[in-house]
Amino acid sequence: MSPSVLAEVRRVLHINPIESFYLNLGNDRANVTQECRIIPNITDTSALDFIYEGAKSEDDLPRTLIFVNKVLDSQLVWRRSQQILPTNLQQSVDYLNARRSSRSKKLVLKRFQDGQTRVLIVTEIGGMVRLHLVYWYQQQRTKEIIRGWTYRILLLPFNSVCRSL
């Protein structure tokens, strides 16, 4: 956040700058876009349809991490993708949550890193994996830029979260 944006956020949210500090855990990589899409509720995941619409091949799907709150949310978002995507692209979307086995988690992460999985839906476990992904991004950055890989990271708060702010 720029200093002016940070000052505005502090003003709007009534955060005392003397009693708080700003910790930047953000993204400074040009090939990663962070985005926030508000969804009315978890049963209506149509806010994500834009990711899948018009996809005919894997290259049409952006490499995307979608962060959700709960295990069930990850499965519902994944199920929606399977309803929208053509059969040949359904294996390009996967989910990662705490209920998957250790072996399955490693396989899912490896498939995402290798580009076989284009869209990965993650829960809190993704936060733990995120550190590994950041390290991997840093190692692969030159290769990704050469390959033209870009990433999108989506955060999906419920409508009620925004109302409470």
C-alpha positions as CSV (number, residue, x, y, z in Angstrom):
1,M,0.0,0.0,0.0
2,S,1.2,3.5,-0.8
3,P,1.5,5.8,2.2
4,S,-1.6,7.8,1.2
5,V,-3.7,4.6,0.8
6,L,-2.4,3.3,4.2
7,A,-3.4,6.6,5.8
8,E,-6.9,6.4,4.2
9,V,-7.4,2.8,5.4
10,R,-6.3,3.8,8.9
11,R,-8.7,6.7,8.9
12,V,-11.7,4.7,7.6
13,L,-11.1,1.8,9.9
14,H,-10.2,4.0,12.9
15,I,-6.8,2.4,13.3
16,N,-4.4,4.4,15.5
17,P,-1.1,4.5,13.7
18,I,0.8,5.0,17.0
19,E,-0.7,1.8,18.5
20,S,-0.4,-0.3,15.3
21,F,2.1,-1.2,12.7
22,Y,2.0,-2.1,9.0
23,L,3.4,-5.4,8.0
24,N,3.7,-6.0,4.3
25,L,3.1,-9.6,3.5
26,G,1.9,-8.7,0.0
27,N,3.1,-9.5,-3.4
28,D,5.7,-7.5,-5.2
29,R,5.9,-9.8,-8.2
30,A,4.8,-8.3,-11.5
31,N,3.4,-11.6,-12.8
32,V,1.0,-12.2,-9.9
33,T,-2.3,-10.3,-9.6
34,Q,-4.2,-10.2,-6.4
35,E,-7.9,-9.7,-6.6
36,C,-10.9,-9.7,-4.2
37,R,-14.3,-10.8,-5.4
38,I,-17.3,-10.5,-3.1
39,I,-19.7,-13.5,-3.2
40,P,-23.3,-13.3,-1.7
41,N,-22.9,-16.6,0.0
42,I,-20.9,-19.9,-0.5
43,T,-23.8,-21.6,-2.2
44,D,-23.6,-18.9,-5.0
45,T,-20.1,-19.3,-6.4
46,S,-21.1,-17.8,-9.8
47,A,-18.9,-14.9,-9.0
48,L,-16.1,-17.2,-10.2
49,D,-17.6,-18.1,-13.5
50,F,-15.4,-15.5,-15.2
51,I,-12.4,-17.7,-14.6
52,Y,-13.9,-20.6,-16.6
53,E,-16.0,-18.9,-19.2
54,G,-14.9,-19.4,-22.8
55,A,-12.1,-21.9,-21.8
56,K,-11.6,-24.4,-24.6
57,S,-8.0,-25.4,-23.7
58,E,-5.8,-25.4,-20.6
59,D,-4.1,-22.2,-21.9
60,D,-7.4,-20.4,-21.7
61,L,-7.5,-21.0,-17.9
62,P,-5.5,-18.5,-15.9
63,R,-3.1,-19.9,-13.3
64,T,-5.2,-19.0,-10.2
65,L,-5.1,-19.6,-6.5
66,I,-8.6,-19.2,-4.9
67,F,-8.6,-18.8,-1.1
68,V,-11.8,-19.8,0.7
69,N,-12.7,-20.2,4.4
70,K,-13.6,-23.8,5.0
71,V,-13.1,-27.3,3.6
72,L,-16.7,-27.5,2.5
73,D,-16.3,-24.1,0.7
74,S,-13.3,-25.5,-1.3
75,Q,-15.3,-28.5,-2.4
76,L,-18.3,-26.4,-3.4
77,V,-16.2,-24.0,-5.5
78,W,-14.5,-27.1,-7.1
79,R,-17.9,-28.7,-7.8
80,R,-19.0,-25.5,-9.5
81,S,-15.9,-25.6,-11.8
82,Q,-16.7,-29.2,-12.7
83,Q,-20.3,-28.1,-13.7
84,I,-19.1,-25.3,-15.9
85,L,-15.9,-26.7,-17.6
86,P,-15.9,-29.1,-20.5
87,T,-14.8,-32.6,-19.6
88,N,-11.3,-32.2,-21.1
89,L,-10.6,-29.3,-18.7
90,Q,-12.1,-30.6,-15.5
91,Q,-8.7,-32.1,-14.3
92,S,-7.2,-28.6,-14.6
93,V,-9.0,-27.5,-11.4
94,D,-8.2,-29.0,-8.0
95,Y,-8.6,-28.1,-4.3
96,L,-6.3,-28.3,-1.3
97,N,-7.5,-28.5,2.2
98,A,-6.7,-30.1,5.6
99,R,-8.8,-33.2,5.0
100,R,-6.7,-34.4,2.1
101,S,-4.0,-37.0,2.9
102,S,-0.4,-35.9,3.0
103,R,0.3,-37.8,-0.2
104,S,-2.7,-36.1,-1.9
105,K,-1.6,-32.6,-0.7
106,K,1.9,-33.2,-2.1
107,L,0.5,-34.4,-5.4
108,V,-2.0,-31.5,-5.8
109,L,0.8,-29.0,-5.0
110,K,3.2,-30.6,-7.5
111,R,0.5,-30.6,-10.2
112,F,-0.1,-26.9,-9.6
113,Q,3.6,-26.1,-9.7
114,D,4.1,-28.1,-12.9
115,G,1.2,-26.3,-14.5
116,Q,-1.0,-29.4,-14.9
117,T,-3.5,-27.8,-12.4
118,R,-4.3,-24.3,-13.6
119,V,-6.8,-23.3,-10.8
120,L,-6.2,-24.4,-7.2
121,I,-8.8,-23.7,-4.5
122,V,-7.2,-23.6,-1.1
123,T,-8.3,-23.2,2.5
124,E,-6.2,-22.2,5.6
125,I,-3.9,-25.1,4.7
126,G,-3.0,-23.0,1.6
127,G,-1.6,-20.4,3.9
128,M,0.9,-22.9,5.1
129,V,1.6,-24.0,1.6
130,R,1.7,-20.4,0.5
131,L,5.2,-20.0,2.0
132,H,6.4,-22.9,-0.1
133,L,4.7,-21.4,-3.2
134,V,6.3,-18.0,-2.6
135,Y,9.7,-19.7,-2.3
136,W,8.9,-21.7,-5.5
137,Y,7.7,-18.5,-7.3
138,Q,11.0,-16.8,-6.4
139,Q,13.0,-19.7,-7.8
140,Q,10.9,-20.0,-10.9
141,R,10.4,-16.3,-11.6
142,T,12.8,-16.1,-14.5
143,K,11.4,-19.3,-16.1
144,E,7.9,-18.0,-15.6
145,I,8.6,-14.7,-17.2
146,I,10.3,-16.5,-20.1
147,R,7.3,-18.8,-20.4
148,G,4.9,-15.9,-20.0
149,W,3.2,-17.4,-17.0
150,T,1.1,-15.1,-14.9
151,Y,-0.9,-15.9,-11.8
152,R,-4.1,-14.6,-10.3
153,I,-4.8,-14.9,-6.5
154,L,-8.4,-14.5,-5.5
155,L,-9.8,-13.9,-2.0
156,L,-13.5,-14.6,-1.6
157,P,-15.1,-12.8,1.3
158,F,-18.8,-13.2,1.9
159,N,-21.0,-10.2,1.4
160,S,-21.7,-10.0,5.1
161,V,-18.0,-9.5,5.9
162,C,-18.0,-6.3,3.9
163,R,-21.2,-5.1,5.6
164,S,-19.6,-5.5,9.0
165,L,-16.7,-3.2,8.1
